[in-house]
Amino acid sequence: MSNTYSPKTYLAAFGVGALLMAFGLFAFTQMNDSETSAAQILETPDVSSGVQLAAADGPREMTVYKSATCGCCKSWIDYLEKAGYTVTAVDREDMAMVKAKYGIPRNVQSCHTGIINGYVVEGHVPVEDIERMLAAKPDAVGISAPGMPVGSPGMEQGNQKDPYDVVAFRSSGEVAIFASYNK
């Protein structure tokens, strides 16, 4: 049994290979084009969430949506109030609905969601970063300390401090590092 192939077979195989290479190059180019720098996220408007972003001027009043049973959320609210913020806490059982309403992608979610002057503050974000965001007025949905990093405000556990980032984010999931801690 011999394995001889006609010139048409080789030509067809070459054509399929060329198409696969072209598609792979196109996909790679699109992937690289979709990478976003911190400057782009902080300067380019994000209108995909459908939530109107207000100007960041105004009083330091925040509404915080949280679970009624979450102690670290209460600790973060206490931290904000000690820093001079007026906080209205709203207990919700359906936090997923809150996160969907404000365009918070899964990759930046945490236990509670704050809204201040049209921006989202997701999770245990330090006051300094909230102030910097309000002063900079980035065209982003908001900032987040994704997850529940030990050592962040409201998550203190003795001297333990895990490294974590605060990120600026868009509803599309694009993120840029806004600040880093304990690294």
C-alpha positions as protocol buffer text, in pm:
chain_id: "A"
residue {
  index: 1
  type: MET
  ca { x: 0 y: 0 z: 0 }
}
residue {
  index: 2
  type: SER
  ca { x: 162 y: 324 z: -107 }
}
residue {
  index: 3
  type: ASN
  ca { x: 86 y: 671 z: 18 }
}
residue {
  index: 4
  type: THR
  ca { x: 108 y: 878 z: -296 }
}
residue {
  index: 5
  type: TYR
  ca { x: -85 y: 1197 z: -320 }
}
residue {
  index: 6
  type: SER
  ca { x: -177 y: 1391 z: -628 }
}
residue {
  index: 7
  type: PRO
  ca { x: -63 y: 1750 z: -678 }
}
residue {
  index: 8
  type: LYS
  ca { x: -425 y: 1861 z: -613 }
}
residue {
  index: 9
  type: THR
  ca { x: -411 y: 1702 z: -266 }
}
residue {
  index: 10
  type: TYR
  ca { x: -90 y: 1891 z: -182 }
}
residue {
  index: 11
  type: LEU
  ca { x: -239 y: 2214 z: -316 }
}
residue {
  index: 12
  type: ALA
  ca { x: -555 y: 2168 z: -109 }
}
residue {
  index: 13
  type: ALA
  ca { x: -353 y: 2097 z: 206 }
}
residue {
  index: 14
  type: PHE
  ca { x: -137 y: 2404 z: 139 }
}
residue {
  index: 15
  type: GLY
  ca { x: -451 y: 2618 z: 91 }
}
residue {
  index: 16
  type: VAL
  ca { x: -609 y: 2499 z: 416 }
}
residue {
  index: 17
  type: GLY
  ca { x: -280 y: 2561 z: 601 }
}
residue {
  index: 18
  type: ALA
  ca { x: -254 y: 2912 z: 456 }
}
residue {
  index: 19
  type: LEU
  ca { x: -611 y: 2990 z: 562 }
}
residue {
  index: 20
  type: LEU
  ca { x: -547 y: 2865 z: 915 }
}
residue {
  index: 21
  type: MET
  ca { x: -230 y: 3076 z: 940 }
}
residue {
  index: 22
  type: ALA
  ca { x: -413 y: 3384 z: 812 }
}
residue {
  index: 23
  type: PHE
  ca { x: -696 y: 3332 z: 1061 }
}
residue {
  index: 24
  type: GLY
  ca { x: -448 y: 3281 z: 1346 }
}
residue {
  index: 25
  type: LEU
  ca { x: -262 y: 3601 z: 1254 }
}
residue {
  index: 26
  type: PHE
  ca { x: -593 y: 3792 z: 1237 }
}
residue {
  index: 27
  type: ALA
  ca { x: -703 y: 3659 z: 1577 }
}
residue {
  index: 28
  type: PHE
  ca { x: -362 y: 3743 z: 1732 }
}
residue {
  index: 29
  type: THR
  ca { x: -376 y: 4096 z: 1591 }
}
residue {
  index: 30
  type: GLN
  ca { x: -729 y: 4146 z: 1724 }
}
residue {
  index: 31
  type: MET
  ca { x: -626 y: 4016 z: 2067 }
}
residue {
  index: 32
  type: ASN
  ca { x: -332 y: 4257 z: 2085 }
}
residue {
  index: 33
  type: ASP
  ca { x: -545 y: 4546 z: 1960 }
}
residue {
  index: 34
  type: SER
  ca { x: -796 y: 4484 z: 2241 }
}
residue {
  index: 35
  type: GLU
  ca { x: -535 y: 4518 z: 2515 }
}
residue {
  index: 36
  type: THR
  ca { x: -590 y: 4847 z: 2690 }
}
residue {
  index: 37
  type: SER
  ca { x: -339 y: 5061 z: 2872 }
}
residue {
  index: 38
  type: ALA
  ca { x: -411 y: 5227 z: 3205 }
}
residue {
  index: 39
  type: ALA
  ca { x: -412 y: 5566 z: 3032 }
}
residue {
  index: 40
  type: GLN
  ca { x: -677 y: 5453 z: 2783 }
}
residue {
  index: 41
  type: ILE
  ca { x: -911 y: 5323 z: 3054 }
}
residue {
  index: 42
  type: LEU
  ca { x: -868 y: 5633 z: 3264 }
}
residue {
  index: 43
  type: GLU
  ca { x: -916 y: 5873 z: 2971 }
}
residue {
  index: 44
  type: THR
  ca { x: -1161 y: 5710 z: 2728 }
}
residue {
  index: 45
  type: PRO
  ca { x: -1536 y: 5727 z: 2798 }
}
residue {
  index: 46
  type: ASP
  ca { x: -1717 y: 5406 z: 2892 }
}
residue {
  index: 47
  type: VAL
  ca { x: -2081 y: 5420 z: 2791 }
}
residue {
  index: 48
  type: SER
  ca { x: -2144 y: 5049 z: 2761 }
}
residue {
  index: 49
  type: SER
  ca { x: -2289 y: 5006 z: 3111 }
}
residue {
  index: 50
  type: GLY
  ca { x: -2586 y: 5227 z: 3035 }
}
residue {
  index: 51
  type: VAL
  ca { x: -2544 y: 5405 z: 3369 }
}
residue {
  index: 52
  type: GLN
  ca { x: -2499 y: 5779 z: 3340 }
}
residue {
  index: 53
  type: LEU
  ca { x: -2170 y: 5883 z: 3496 }
}
residue {
  index: 54
  type: ALA
  ca { x: -2201 y: 6207 z: 3686 }
}
residue {
  index: 55
  type: ALA
  ca { x: -1931 y: 6463 z: 3741 }
}
residue {
  index: 56
  type: ALA
  ca { x: -1714 y: 6382 z: 4040 }
}
residue {
  index: 57
  type: ASP
  ca { x: -1777 y: 6716 z: 4212 }
}
residue {
  index: 58
  type: GLY
  ca { x: -1986 y: 6735 z: 4521 }
}
residue {
  index: 59
  type: PRO
  ca { x: -2014 y: 6615 z: 4877 }
}
residue {
  index: 60
  type: ARG
  ca { x: -1858 y: 6297 z: 5005 }
}
residue {
  index: 61
  type: GLU
  ca { x: -2184 y: 6104 z: 5031 }
}
residue {
  index: 62
  type: MET
  ca { x: -2185 y: 5739 z: 4936 }
}
residue {
  index: 63
  type: THR
  ca { x: -2455 y: 5476 z: 4909 }
}
residue {
  index: 64
  type: VAL
  ca { x: -2320 y: 5130 z: 4991 }
}
residue {
  index: 65
  type: TYR
  ca { x: -2511 y: 4819 z: 4885 }
}
residue {
  index: 66
  type: LYS
  ca { x: -2420 y: 4518 z: 5098 }
}
residue {
  index: 67
  type: SER
  ca { x: -2541 y: 4195 z: 5252 }
}
residue {
  index: 68
  type: ALA
  ca { x: -2703 y: 4237 z: 5595 }
}
residue {
  index: 69
  type: THR
  ca { x: -2481 y: 3963 z: 5735 }
}
residue {
  index: 70
  type: CYS
  ca { x: -2142 y: 4088 z: 5610 }
}
residue {
  index: 71
  type: GLY
  ca { x: -1927 y: 4217 z: 5897 }
}
residue {
  index: 72
  type: CYS
  ca { x: -1639 y: 4337 z: 5678 }
}
residue {
  index: 73
  type: CYS
  ca { x: -1881 y: 4559 z: 5483 }
}
residue {
  index: 74
  type: LYS
  ca { x: -1984 y: 4726 z: 5808 }
}
residue {
  index: 75
  type: SER
  ca { x: -1616 y: 4769 z: 5903 }
}
residue {
  index: 76
  type: TRP
  ca { x: -1546 y: 4940 z: 5567 }
}
residue {
  index: 77
  type: ILE
  ca { x: -1845 y: 5172 z: 5619 }
}
residue {
  index: 78
  type: ASP
  ca { x: -1712 y: 5262 z: 5967 }
}
residue {
  index: 79
  type: TYR
  ca { x: -1373 y: 5335 z: 5808 }
}
residue {
  index: 80
  type: LEU
  ca { x: -1537 y: 5571 z: 5553 }
}
residue {
  index: 81
  type: GLU
  ca { x: -1738 y: 5750 z: 5821 }
}
residue {
  index: 82
  type: LYS
  ca { x: -1423 y: 5805 z: 6031 }
}
residue {
  index: 83
  type: ALA
  ca { x: -1269 y: 5963 z: 5719 }
}
residue {
  index: 84
  type: GLY
  ca { x: -1558 y: 6212 z: 5696 }
}
residue {
  index: 85
  type: TYR
  ca { x: -1789 y: 6039 z: 5450 }
}
residue {
  index: 86
  type: THR
  ca { x: -2165 y: 6028 z: 5495 }
}
residue {
  index: 87
  type: VAL
  ca { x: -2271 y: 5673 z: 5415 }
}
residue {
  index: 88
  type: THR
  ca { x: -2617 y: 5533 z: 5350 }
}
residue {
  index: 89
  type: ALA
  ca { x: -2604 y: 5155 z: 5387 }
}
residue {
  index: 90
  type: VAL
  ca { x: -2859 y: 4955 z: 5189 }
}
residue {
  index: 91
  type: ASP
  ca { x: -2892 y: 4586 z: 5278 }
}
residue {
  index: 92
  type: ARG
  ca { x: -2962 y: 4373 z: 4972 }
}
residue {
  index: 93
  type: GLU
  ca { x: -3007 y: 4003 z: 4921 }
}
residue {
  index: 94
  type: ASP
  ca { x: -2964 y: 4038 z: 4545 }
}
residue {
  index: 95
  type: MET
  ca { x: -2612 y: 4181 z: 4514 }
}
residue {
  index: 96
  type: ALA
  ca { x: -2578 y: 4028 z: 4168 }
}
residue {
  index: 97
  type: MET
  ca { x: -2857 y: 4260 z: 4050 }
}
residue {
  index: 98
  type: VAL
  ca { x: -2675 y: 4563 z: 4194 }
}
residue {
  index: 99
  type: LYS
  ca { x: -2353 y: 4465 z: 4019 }
}
residue {
  index: 100
  type: ALA
  ca { x: -2535 y: 4410 z: 3689 }
}
residue {
  index: 101
  type: LYS
  ca { x: -2714 y: 4746 z: 3717 }
}
residue {
  index: 102
  type: TYR
  ca { x: -2388 y: 4935 z: 3761 }
}
residue {
  index: 103
  type: GLY
  ca { x: -2189 y: 4741 z: 3498 }
}
residue {
  index: 104
  type: ILE
  ca { x: -1945 y: 4573 z: 3736 }
}
residue {
  index: 105
  type: PRO
  ca { x: -1773 y: 4283 z: 3558 }
}
residue {
  index: 106
  type: ARG
  ca { x: -1707 y: 3957 z: 3744 }
}
residue {
  index: 107
  type: ASN
  ca { x: -1329 y: 4001 z: 3737 }
}
residue {
  index: 108
  type: VAL
  ca { x: -1346 y: 4304 z: 3969 }
}
residue {
  index: 109
  type: GLN
  ca { x: -1637 y: 4214 z: 4198 }
}
residue {
  index: 110
  type: SER
  ca { x: -1621 y: 4213 z: 4577 }
}
residue {
  index: 111
  type: CYS
  ca { x: -1871 y: 4186 z: 4862 }
}
residue {
  index: 112
  type: HIS
  ca { x: -2013 y: 4540 z: 4864 }
}
residue {
  index: 113
  type: THR
  ca { x: -2074 y: 4814 z: 4608 }
}
residue {
  index: 114
  type: GLY
  ca { x: -2051 y: 5185 z: 4679 }
}
residue {
  index: 115
  type: ILE
  ca { x: -2184 y: 5464 z: 4457 }
}
residue {
  index: 116
  type: ILE
  ca { x: -2043 y: 5813 z: 4492 }
}
residue {
  index: 117
  type: ASN
  ca { x: -2089 y: 6105 z: 4253 }
}
residue {
  index: 118
  type: GLY
  ca { x: -2176 y: 5869 z: 3969 }
}
residue {
  index: 119
  type: TYR
  ca { x: -1881 y: 5634 z: 4021 }
}
residue {
  index: 120
  type: VAL
  ca { x: -1870 y: 5279 z: 4153 }
}
residue {
  index: 121
  type: VAL
  ca { x: -1639 y: 5191 z: 4441 }
}
residue {
  index: 122
  type: GLU
  ca { x: -1633 y: 4813 z: 4456 }
}
residue {
  index: 123
  type: GLY
  ca { x: -1496 y: 4638 z: 4762 }
}
residue {
  index: 124
  type: HIS
  ca { x: -1241 y: 4742 z: 5022 }
}
residue {
  index: 125
  type: VAL
  ca { x: -1090 y: 5044 z: 4845 }
}
residue {
  index: 126
  type: PRO
  ca { x: -879 y: 5284 z: 5056 }
}
residue {
  index: 127
  type: VAL
  ca { x: -1011 y: 5640 z: 5099 }
}
residue {
  index: 128
  type: GLU
  ca { x: -700 y: 5782 z: 4931 }
}
residue {
  index: 129
  type: ASP
  ca { x: -791 y: 5603 z: 4609 }
}
residue {
  index: 130
  type: ILE
  ca { x: -1152 y: 5720 z: 4626 }
}
residue {
  index: 131
  type: GLU
  ca { x: -1030 y: 6077 z: 4667 }
}
residue {
  index: 132
  type: ARG
  ca { x: -784 y: 6040 z: 4380 }
}
residue {
  index: 133
  type: MET
  ca { x: -1057 y: 5897 z: 4155 }
}
residue {
  index: 134
  type: LEU
  ca { x: -1295 y: 6182 z: 4241 }
}
residue {
  index: 135
  type: ALA
  ca { x: -1024 y: 6439 z: 4168 }
}
residue {
  index: 136
  type: ALA
  ca { x: -909 y: 6273 z: 3843 }
}
residue {
  index: 137
  type: LYS
  ca { x: -1265 y: 6213 z: 3716 }
}
residue {
  index: 138
  type: PRO
  ca { x: -1169 y: 5917 z: 3495 }
}
residue {
  index: 139
  type: ASP
  ca { x: -1404 y: 5804 z: 3222 }
}
residue {
  index: 140
  type: ALA
  ca { x: -1445 y: 5460 z: 3377 }
}
residue {
  index: 141
  type: VAL
  ca { x: -1725 y: 5289 z: 3566 }
}
residue {
  index: 142
  type: GLY
  ca { x: -1519 y: 5314 z: 3883 }
}
residue {
  index: 143
  type: ILE
  ca { x: -1249 y: 5152 z: 4093 }
}
residue {
  index: 144
  type: SER
  ca { x: -1230 y: 4822 z: 4276 }
}
residue {
  index: 145
  type: ALA
  ca { x: -1025 y: 4619 z: 4520 }
}
residue {
  index: 146
  type: PRO
  ca { x: -1129 y: 4284 z: 4368 }
}
residue {
  index: 147
  type: GLY
  ca { x: -1207 y: 4001 z: 4607 }
}
residue {
  index: 148
  type: MET
  ca { x: -1155 y: 4058 z: 4977 }
}
residue {
  index: 149
  type: PRO
  ca { x: -783 y: 4129 z: 5030 }
}
residue {
  index: 150
  type: VAL
  ca { x: -666 y: 4081 z: 5389 }
}
residue {
  index: 151
  type: GLY
  ca { x: -519 y: 4404 z: 5523 }
}
residue {
  index: 152
  type: SER
  ca { x: -734 y: 4632 z: 5310 }
}
residue {
  index: 153
  type: PRO
  ca { x: -970 y: 4874 z: 5490 }
}
residue {
  index: 154
  type: GLY
  ca { x: -1239 y: 4671 z: 5666 }
}
residue {
  index: 155
  type: MET
  ca { x: -1043 y: 4347 z: 5619 }
}
residue {
  index: 156
  type: GLU
  ca { x: -780 y: 4402 z: 5887 }
}
residue {
  index: 157
  type: GLN
  ca { x: -657 y: 4086 z: 6059 }
}
residue {
  index: 158
  type: GLY
  ca { x: -376 y: 4175 z: 6296 }
}
residue {
  index: 159
  type: ASN
  ca { x: -50 y: 4241 z: 6117 }
}
residue {
  index: 160
  type: GLN
  ca { x: -137 y: 4028 z: 5813 }
}
residue {
  index: 161
  type: LYS
  ca { x: -143 y: 4229 z: 5491 }
}
residue {
  index: 162
  type: ASP
  ca { x: -182 y: 4055 z: 5158 }
}
residue {
  index: 163
  type: PRO
  ca { x: -62 y: 4229 z: 4843 }
}
residue {
  index: 164
  type: TYR
  ca { x: -344 y: 4367 z: 4631 }
}
residue {
  index: 165
  type: ASP
  ca { x: -425 y: 4612 z: 4355 }
}
residue {
  index: 166
  type: VAL
  ca { x: -697 y: 4869 z: 4324 }
}
residue {
  index: 167
  type: VAL
  ca { x: -805 y: 4881 z: 3961 }
}
residue {
  index: 168
  type: ALA
  ca { x: -999 y: 5124 z: 3744 }
}
residue {
  index: 169
  type: PHE
  ca { x: -1249 y: 4930 z: 3535 }
}
residue {
  index: 170
  type: ARG
  ca { x: -1501 y: 4936 z: 3258 }
}
residue {
  index: 171
  type: SER
  ca { x: -1818 y: 4733 z: 3227 }
}
residue {
  index: 172
  type: SER
  ca { x: -1651 y: 4540 z: 2942 }
}
residue {
  index: 173
  type: GLY
  ca { x: -1403 y: 4391 z: 3191 }
}
residue {
  index: 174
  type: GLU
  ca { x: -1108 y: 4607 z: 3090 }
}
residue {
  index: 175
  type: VAL
  ca { x: -897 y: 4700 z: 3392 }
}
residue {
  index: 176
  type: ALA
  ca { x: -597 y: 4917 z: 3469 }
}
residue {
  index: 177
  type: ILE
  ca { x: -399 y: 4925 z: 3792 }
}
residue {
  index: 178
  type: PHE
  ca { x: -493 y: 5238 z: 3984 }
}
residue {
  index: 179
  type: ALA
  ca { x: -284 y: 5166 z: 4299 }
}
residue {
  index: 180
  type: SER
  ca { x: -92 y: 4876 z: 4454 }
}
residue {
  index: 181
  type: TYR
  ca { x: -53 y: 4783 z: 4821 }
}
residue {
  index: 182
  type: ASN
  ca { x: 173 y: 4564 z: 5033 }
}
residue {
  index: 183
  type: LYS
  ca { x: 393 y: 4455 z: 4741 }
}
